[in-house]
Amino acid sequence: MRSSRRSLLAAGLALISASGLFGSVARAEDPKEIRLDWATYNPVGLLLKEKGFLEEALKPKGIRVRWVQSLGSNKALEFLNAGAIDIGSAAGAAALVARINGNPIKAIYAFSRPEWTALVTRKETGIAKPADLKGKRVAVTRGTDPHIFLIRALQGAGLTEKDAKLVLLQHPDGRTALDRGDVDAWAGLDPLMAAAEIENGDVLFYRDPAANTWGLLDVREDFANAHPDLVRTVIAAYEQARAYALANPQALSAALVAATKLPEPVIARQLERTDLSQPSIGPAQAESIKAAGLALQQAGVIPAATDVTAAVDGLLDSGFNPVAAR
């Protein structure tokens, strides 16, 4: 009888300890693998994948790294929302819209400050400004920075999405549609946009570097809460890749050439529009994303009742900023 009571007491104490009611709360076990995206619009992540810095850092823990390609911010955000990846690359404004729509993500690192989008047309279309897009066919990838850039450009011309004929395509198909004459303009994205310029002589008829929101690394909120040390390991590996990219620009270019199958002059054009010097999350990203969010709210894309400032604050998490940059 005493033995039975002792067994019950031991089992009870074990249950209390496991549930976190006795002593410190048990931490989540490390996963067997961590899943990240790679994208041609994220040069640092591409170099990280090639160099294997993250695999090396996680090898002692026995954690594998699985890489999944994202063709645009919309795909990265879809993968995050579905739990198909843990960390993904997306434009700041696209991440804001996703979070407002219920995607539980946090932006934790700025992989670039790019001018990666502009409005593009062929030489012969006669399109020279956003106002000329009225009634025209425009290829665009919904839920991405180019889409948001298009909305803001139309808004500045006194137009809305409904005034143009939007053709919803992923970025590579948008460029192809422009080349074939299936559309009159395209909300472009580098490096495909740079290729359209150099290889086809296409015209970037509307540019606004300030309206390009930052390239941000986003993490699923539940993953960040359960595995903060792993997130810090990812950021440290990204910083290793960023430092390598800045010290070895030819290696960065070569990695992009290999991944995109585009010639060096095209990649050089993309990289000259890409600033890799500001990785920390802070006021610069907040201001840029807030300006985009307010413009989208005015355009009716974000509900009028939304507190955009609070939404931006909820998206950005500076707690994982690189130590050297704090």
Secondary structure, 3 states (H helix, E strand, C coil): CHHHHHHHHHHHHHHHHHCCCCCCCCCCCCCCEEEEEECCCCHHHHHHHHHCHHHHHHHHHCCEEEEEECCCHHHHHHHHHHCCCCEEEEEHHHHHHHHHCCCCEEEEEEEEEECCCCEEECHHHCCCCHHHHCCCEEEECCCCHHHHHHHHHHHHCCCCHHHCEEEECCHHHHHHHHHHCCCCEEECCCCHHHHHHHHHCCEEEECCHHHCCCEEEEEEHHHHHHCHHHHHHHHHHHHHHHHHHHHCHHHHHHHHHHHHCCCHHHHHHHHHCEECCCCCCCHHHHHHHHHHHHHHHHCCCCCCCCCHHHHHHHHECHHHCCHHHC
